[in-house]
């Protein structure tokens, strides 16, 4: 199974000189030859990443030679060096081949003239690139955004879903002005880190998956109670894997894991995981950078992880399981208790929620969004306005928003029931209809909800004839897609 089947990368846009091929040094030598003096660090802003015309105009100020004459000589000197000494940068060809295998289109975006670019393309293989944009193809070249915008238009892609690979500050400025994420691989002059920018020493070992993580704008989070590890269902682990893959989830907060499910699911998926106690776990396609909460938490409680969804972009994801009794929907429907008693009977769960919120507050960072998922074993105050259900109310007062109700504000139109797809009638044999309720949640702070839905696959047979069900749980899952903010 691939570790990232939903690669969000639409295209990779490569600078040429100093990025794909070791021509920055050749250009530097050509300028030194024409200037008739060694260049210094102070000359870099007018030499590196600049078109021939800019450097020629800069030299003309010092030499008095006409710009056109200097440009012609610079072009001649550089072209000669390229024809005799072009060398691919380390890792460049491997990355181009990996992108081709992954079906990700590439473009060459250079401040060099077409004649030089075509010479390099002949060396690299012009078929490696779907598009090439040179200094001759746009009215303005780098550091203006025009070259990268032109490449994106030609490919029919969104700049925000592309990574530009650059080796100079000038090129980085151009790509970032166009709205691309940037992988900077400095050749001659250092490039500082910045929001939306990743800096690497070389292209060696860079993968399409790594580039994809640089532009991730969505995060799909799933909350799922596995029903005592799912053991009542035949082939439950395979069915759990199938459900996770079909959901498109990037991270899943699990409850009732049986102590094994998080690790076994993660290993089968090629994902990362965190196990907390015998009941809770989180699996994530993105790296886990921190483990939060008590690793030895009991059957009820909460645990979390911090995941890195892109360089410099982290999200805290917590999973919680709250005590199951007394169960409010039974007391409301079967016992007809008034609202005041229903609220009073939530004290154990409310205490567990307050402990969870305290742990979140103690570990959260100001710029890191928070997601809290789980089986709370209680209804929401947003669904039943006649009862101020205190558990969900406490989460709301702590700044956590209910993603399902953001996507579906009307509980009558979209009830979102998660309890229970296999219990249409109560288990006591009375034949009474089972109260159907929303007791599983994906709450958040600091993200934007794009979509939220409940998930049950197949048509589960009711209890107790459940062994052959495709859906290996007694709860529906909740799956929410978030937009992840930039830096």
FIPAMAR-390532 format. One line per field, with one value per residue (C-alpha): residue in three letters; residue number from 1; x, y, z. Coordinates in steps of 0.5 Angstrom, whole numbers. Each point is the difference from the previous one (the first is absolute). Last residue first. Example, Ala and Ser with C-alpha at 12.3 -4.5 7.8 and 13.67 -1.06 7.14 Angstrom:
2
rest <- SER,ALA
nr <- 2,1
px <- 27,-2
py <- -2,-7
pz <- 14,2
! end
This chain:
487
rest <- UNK,UNK,UNK,UNK,UNK,UNK,UNK,UNK,UNK,UNK,UNK,UNK,UNK,UNK,UNK,UNK,UNK,UNK,UNK,UNK,UNK,UNK,UNK,UNK,UNK,UNK,UNK,UNK,UNK,UNK,UNK,UNK,UNK,UNK,UNK,UNK,UNK,UNK,UNK,UNK,UNK,UNK,UNK,UNK,UNK,UNK,UNK,UNK,UNK,UNK,UNK,UNK,UNK,UNK,UNK,UNK,UNK,UNK,UNK,UNK,UNK,UNK,UNK,UNK,UNK,UNK,UNK,UNK,UNK,UNK,UNK,UNK,UNK,UNK,UNK,UNK,UNK,UNK,UNK,UNK,UNK,UNK,UNK,UNK,UNK,UNK,UNK,UNK,UNK,UNK,UNK,UNK,UNK,UNK,UNK,UNK,UNK,UNK,UNK,UNK,UNK,UNK,UNK,UNK,UNK,UNK,UNK,UNK,UNK,UNK,UNK,UNK,UNK,UNK,UNK,UNK,UNK,UNK,UNK,UNK,UNK,UNK,UNK,UNK,UNK,UNK,UNK,UNK,UNK,UNK,UNK,UNK,UNK,UNK,UNK,UNK,UNK,UNK,UNK,UNK,UNK,UNK,UNK,UNK,UNK,UNK,UNK,UNK,UNK,UNK,UNK,UNK,UNK,UNK,UNK,UNK,UNK,UNK,UNK,UNK,UNK,UNK,UNK,UNK,UNK,UNK,UNK,UNK,UNK,UNK,UNK,UNK,UNK,UNK,UNK,UNK,UNK,UNK,UNK,UNK,UNK,UNK,UNK,UNK,UNK,UNK,UNK,UNK,UNK,UNK,UNK,UNK,UNK,UNK,UNK,UNK,UNK,UNK,UNK,UNK,UNK,UNK,UNK,UNK,UNK,UNK,UNK,UNK,UNK,UNK,UNK,UNK,UNK,UNK,UNK,UNK,UNK,UNK,UNK,UNK,UNK,UNK,UNK,UNK,UNK,UNK,UNK,UNK,UNK,UNK,UNK,UNK,UNK,UNK,UNK,UNK,UNK,UNK,UNK,UNK,UNK,UNK,UNK,UNK,UNK,UNK,UNK,UNK,UNK,UNK,UNK,UNK,UNK,UNK,UNK,UNK,UNK,UNK,UNK,UNK,UNK,UNK,UNK,UNK,UNK,UNK,UNK,UNK,UNK,UNK,UNK,UNK,UNK,UNK,UNK,UNK,UNK,UNK,UNK,UNK,UNK,UNK,UNK,UNK,UNK,UNK,UNK,UNK,UNK,UNK,UNK,UNK,UNK,UNK,UNK,UNK,UNK,UNK,UNK,UNK,UNK,UNK,UNK,UNK,UNK,UNK,UNK,UNK,UNK,UNK,UNK,UNK,UNK,UNK,UNK,UNK,UNK,UNK,UNK,UNK,UNK,UNK,UNK,UNK,UNK,UNK,UNK,UNK,UNK,UNK,UNK,UNK,UNK,UNK,UNK,UNK,UNK,UNK,UNK,UNK,UNK,UNK,UNK,UNK,UNK,UNK,UNK,UNK,UNK,UNK,UNK,UNK,UNK,UNK,UNK,UNK,UNK,UNK,UNK,UNK,UNK,UNK,UNK,UNK,UNK,UNK,UNK,UNK,UNK,UNK,UNK,UNK,UNK,UNK,UNK,UNK,UNK,UNK,UNK,UNK,UNK,UNK,UNK,UNK,UNK,UNK,UNK,UNK,UNK,UNK,UNK,UNK,UNK,UNK,UNK,UNK,UNK,UNK,UNK,UNK,UNK,UNK,UNK,UNK,UNK,UNK,UNK,UNK,UNK,UNK,UNK,UNK,UNK,UNK,UNK,UNK,UNK,UNK,UNK,UNK,UNK,UNK,UNK,UNK,UNK,UNK,UNK,UNK,UNK,UNK,UNK,UNK,UNK,UNK,UNK,UNK,UNK,UNK,UNK,UNK,UNK,UNK,UNK,UNK,UNK,UNK,UNK,UNK,UNK,UNK,UNK,UNK,UNK,UNK,UNK,UNK,UNK,UNK,UNK,UNK,UNK,UNK,UNK,UNK,UNK,UNK,UNK,UNK,UNK,UNK,UNK,UNK,UNK,UNK,UNK,UNK,UNK,UNK,UNK,UNK,UNK,UNK,UNK,UNK,UNK,UNK,UNK
nr <- 487,486,485,484,483,482,481,480,479,478,477,476,475,474,473,472,471,470,469,468,467,466,465,464,463,462,461,460,459,458,457,456,455,454,453,452,451,450,449,448,447,446,445,444,443,442,441,440,439,438,437,436,435,434,433,432,431,430,429,428,427,426,425,424,423,422,421,420,419,418,417,416,415,414,413,412,411,410,409,408,407,406,405,404,403,402,401,400,399,398,397,396,395,394,393,392,391,390,389,388,387,386,385,384,383,382,381,380,379,378,377,376,375,374,373,372,371,370,369,368,367,366,365,364,363,362,361,360,359,358,357,356,355,354,353,352,351,350,349,348,347,346,345,344,343,342,341,340,339,338,337,336,335,334,333,332,331,330,329,328,327,326,325,324,323,322,321,320,319,318,317,316,315,314,313,312,311,310,309,308,307,306,305,304,303,302,301,300,299,298,297,296,295,294,293,292,291,290,289,288,287,286,285,284,283,282,281,280,279,278,277,276,275,274,273,272,271,270,269,268,267,266,265,264,263,262,261,260,259,258,257,256,255,254,253,252,251,250,249,248,247,246,245,244,243,242,241,240,239,238,237,236,235,234,233,232,231,230,229,228,227,226,225,224,223,222,221,220,219,218,217,216,215,214,213,212,211,210,209,208,207,206,205,204,203,202,201,200,199,198,197,196,195,194,193,192,191,190,189,188,187,186,185,184,183,182,181,180,179,178,177,176,175,174,173,172,171,170,169,168,167,166,165,164,163,162,161,160,159,158,157,156,155,154,153,152,151,150,149,148,147,146,145,144,143,142,141,140,139,138,137,136,135,134,133,132,131,130,129,128,127,126,125,124,123,122,121,120,119,118,117,116,115,114,113,112,111,110,109,108,107,106,105,104,103,102,101,100,99,98,97,96,95,94,93,92,91,90,89,88,87,86,85,84,83,82,81,80,79,78,77,76,75,74,73,72,71,70,69,68,67,66,65,64,63,62,61,60,59,58,57,56,55,54,53,52,51,50,49,48,47,46,45,44,43,42,41,40,39,38,37,36,35,34,33,32,31,30,29,28,27,26,25,24,23,22,21,20,19,18,17,16,15,14,13,12,11,10,9,8,7,6,5,4,3,2,1
px <- 4,-5,-7,-2,-7,-4,-3,-4,-2,-4,-1,-6,0,-1,6,3,-4,0,-5,1,1,-6,-6,-1,-1,-3,3,4,-1,7,4,-2,3,-2,1,4,2,5,0,6,5,2,-4,-3,-5,-1,-6,-3,-7,-5,-6,-5,-4,-1,-7,-4,0,0,6,5,4,-4,-2,3,7,5,1,0,2,3,-6,2,-7,0,-6,-3,7,0,8,3,7,1,-4,5,6,-2,4,5,1,0,-7,-2,3,-3,-7,2,0,-5,-7,-4,-6,-6,4,2,5,4,0,4,-2,4,5,6,2,6,4,3,4,5,3,7,2,-1,3,-4,3,-4,-6,-1,1,-5,-5,1,-1,-6,-3,1,-3,-6,-1,0,-5,-5,-5,-2,-1,-5,-3,-1,-3,-6,1,-5,3,0,1,4,4,1,3,4,4,2,5,5,6,3,5,5,5,4,3,5,2,6,2,8,1,-6,-5,4,-4,0,-4,-5,-3,-7,-3,-4,3,6,5,7,3,-2,-1,3,5,4,3,-5,2,-6,-4,-3,-3,-2,-1,-5,-2,5,5,2,2,3,1,4,-3,3,-8,1,5,-5,-6,4,3,-7,-3,4,-2,-8,-1,-6,1,3,2,2,4,1,-7,-2,-6,1,7,-3,-5,4,5,-6,-2,6,1,-7,1,-7,-3,-1,7,0,5,-5,-5,5,-3,2,2,3,4,1,5,0,5,6,5,7,-3,0,7,2,-5,4,6,7,5,6,-3,5,2,-8,-4,-7,-5,-7,2,8,6,6,4,8,3,4,-5,-6,-5,-6,-7,-5,-8,-3,-4,3,4,2,3,3,3,3,4,3,2,4,-1,-7,-5,-7,-5,-7,-7,-1,2,-6,1,-2,7,1,-3,5,6,-3,-1,7,3,-4,1,6,6,1,-2,-5,-3,0,3,7,2,-2,-6,0,-6,-1,7,4,-1,5,6,5,5,-5,-3,6,1,-7,1,6,-4,-6,3,2,-5,-3,-6,0,-7,-2,-6,-1,-2,4,4,2,1,5,4,0,3,5,2,1,3,7,0,1,6,1,7,2,-7,-1,6,0,-7,2,6,-5,-6,5,3,-7,-2,6,-1,-7,1,5,7,1,3,-3,-7,0,2,-7,-4,4,-2,-8,0,3,-5,1,0,7,3,-2,-2,6,5,1,3,5,2,7,2,0,-8,-1,4,-3,-7,2,3,-7,-4,4,-1,-7,0,0,-6,-7,0,7,-3,-7,-6,-4,-8,-3,-8,-6,2,-6,2,-6,3,6,3,-1,-3
py <- 59,-2,-2,-8,0,-6,-6,-4,-7,-3,-7,-4,-4,-8,-1,-5,3,-6,-4,-7,-1,5,-5,3,5,3,-1,5,3,2,5,5,7,6,7,6,5,6,2,5,-1,4,-4,-7,-5,-7,-3,-7,0,2,-4,-5,-2,-8,-2,-4,-7,-2,-5,4,2,6,0,3,-2,-2,7,4,4,5,4,6,4,3,4,0,1,7,3,-6,2,4,-5,-6,5,1,6,0,6,-2,2,-5,-5,1,0,-6,-3,4,-3,7,-4,3,2,-7,-1,6,-2,-6,-7,-5,-6,5,-5,4,6,6,4,6,5,2,7,2,-7,-5,-5,3,2,-7,-3,5,-2,-7,1,4,-6,-5,4,1,-7,-1,5,-1,-3,7,3,-6,2,7,-2,-4,-8,-3,-7,-3,6,4,-5,-4,6,2,-6,-1,-3,0,4,4,-2,5,1,6,3,6,3,2,4,2,-5,-3,-4,-1,-4,2,-6,-1,-4,0,-3,-7,-7,3,5,-3,5,6,6,1,-3,4,1,-5,-1,1,-7,0,-5,2,-4,-2,-6,-4,6,5,-2,5,-2,2,-3,-5,-3,-7,3,5,-4,-5,5,4,-7,-3,2,-2,6,2,7,3,7,-1,4,2,-3,-2,-4,-6,-1,0,-4,-5,0,-2,-5,-4,1,-3,-6,-3,5,0,1,7,3,1,3,4,7,5,7,2,6,2,6,5,5,-5,4,-2,-7,-1,1,-5,-5,2,-2,4,-5,4,6,4,4,1,6,0,6,2,4,2,-4,4,-1,0,2,-5,-6,1,-6,4,-4,5,0,4,6,4,5,-6,-3,7,1,-7,1,7,-3,-6,-7,-2,-6,3,-4,0,0,7,1,-3,-4,0,-2,7,4,-3,2,7,1,-2,4,6,0,6,-2,-3,2,6,0,-8,-5,2,0,-8,-4,-7,-5,-8,-1,-7,0,5,-4,2,2,2,4,4,2,2,4,4,2,1,6,-2,3,-7,-4,-8,-3,-7,-4,-5,-7,-3,-4,7,3,-5,0,8,-1,-5,5,5,-4,3,6,-2,2,5,1,1,2,4,4,2,2,5,3,2,2,5,2,2,3,4,3,1,4,5,0,5,-5,1,2,-5,-5,1,0,-6,-4,2,-1,-7,-2,0,-6,1,6,7,-3,-4,6,2,-7,1,-1,0,5,0,2,-5,-5,0,0,-6,-3,1,-2,-7,0,1,-6,-6,-3,-1,6,4,2,-3,2,-6,0,-6,-1,-2,-2,-3,-7,-4,-7,3,-6,-5,-7
pz <- 15,-4,3,0,-4,4,-3,6,0,6,1,1,6,1,-4,-5,-6,-5,4,1,7,1,2,7,-1,-7,-7,-2,-7,-4,3,6,0,3,-4,1,-6,-1,7,2,5,6,6,-2,2,-3,3,2,4,-5,2,-2,6,-1,-2,6,-2,7,-1,4,-6,-2,-7,-6,3,-6,-3,7,3,-5,-2,-4,1,-7,-2,7,3,-4,0,-5,-1,6,4,-3,2,7,3,5,4,7,1,-6,3,7,-4,-3,7,3,-4,0,-1,-4,-5,-2,-6,2,7,-2,2,4,0,-2,-5,-3,-4,3,-6,2,-4,1,0,8,2,4,5,7,-4,-3,7,3,-5,1,7,-1,-4,5,5,-5,-1,7,2,-6,5,2,-7,-1,7,-2,-7,3,0,-5,2,-7,-4,4,5,-6,-4,6,1,7,-2,-5,2,-4,-6,-3,-6,0,-7,1,-7,-3,-6,0,-6,-1,3,6,6,7,4,5,6,3,6,1,0,4,-3,1,-6,4,-4,-7,-4,-5,-7,-3,-7,-5,-3,7,5,7,6,6,4,3,2,-5,-6,-5,-8,-6,-7,-5,0,3,5,2,0,5,4,1,1,5,7,-1,-4,4,-3,-6,-3,-7,-4,-8,-1,-7,2,-4,3,7,-2,-3,5,5,-4,0,7,1,-4,3,5,7,1,-2,5,6,-5,-5,3,-6,-1,-7,-2,-7,-1,-6,-2,-1,-4,3,2,-8,0,5,-4,-6,3,2,1,-3,-2,4,6,1,2,0,-1,2,6,-1,1,-3,-6,-1,-6,-5,-1,5,0,1,0,-1,0,-5,0,-6,5,3,-7,-2,7,0,-6,2,7,-4,-1,-2,0,-1,4,-3,3,1,-7,-2,-6,-8,-2,-4,5,5,-4,-2,8,1,-5,2,7,0,3,-6,-7,-2,-7,0,-5,-2,7,0,1,-1,0,0,3,0,-8,-1,2,5,-5,-5,5,2,-7,-1,7,-3,-7,4,4,8,5,1,1,-2,1,3,0,6,-3,6,-5,-3,7,2,-7,1,8,-3,-5,5,6,-1,-5,-7,-3,-6,-2,-8,-2,6,0,-7,1,6,-4,-6,4,4,-6,-3,6,1,-7,1,6,-3,4,5,4,7,-2,-6,5,3,-6,-3,7,-1,-8,2,4,8,4,3,-3,2,7,1,-1,7,1,-4,-8,-2,-6,-7,0,-6,3,6,-3,-3,6,4,-6,0,8,-1,-5,4,-2,3,5,-2,-6,-2,5,0,1,3,-2,3,7,5,0,2,0,5,4,-6,2
! end
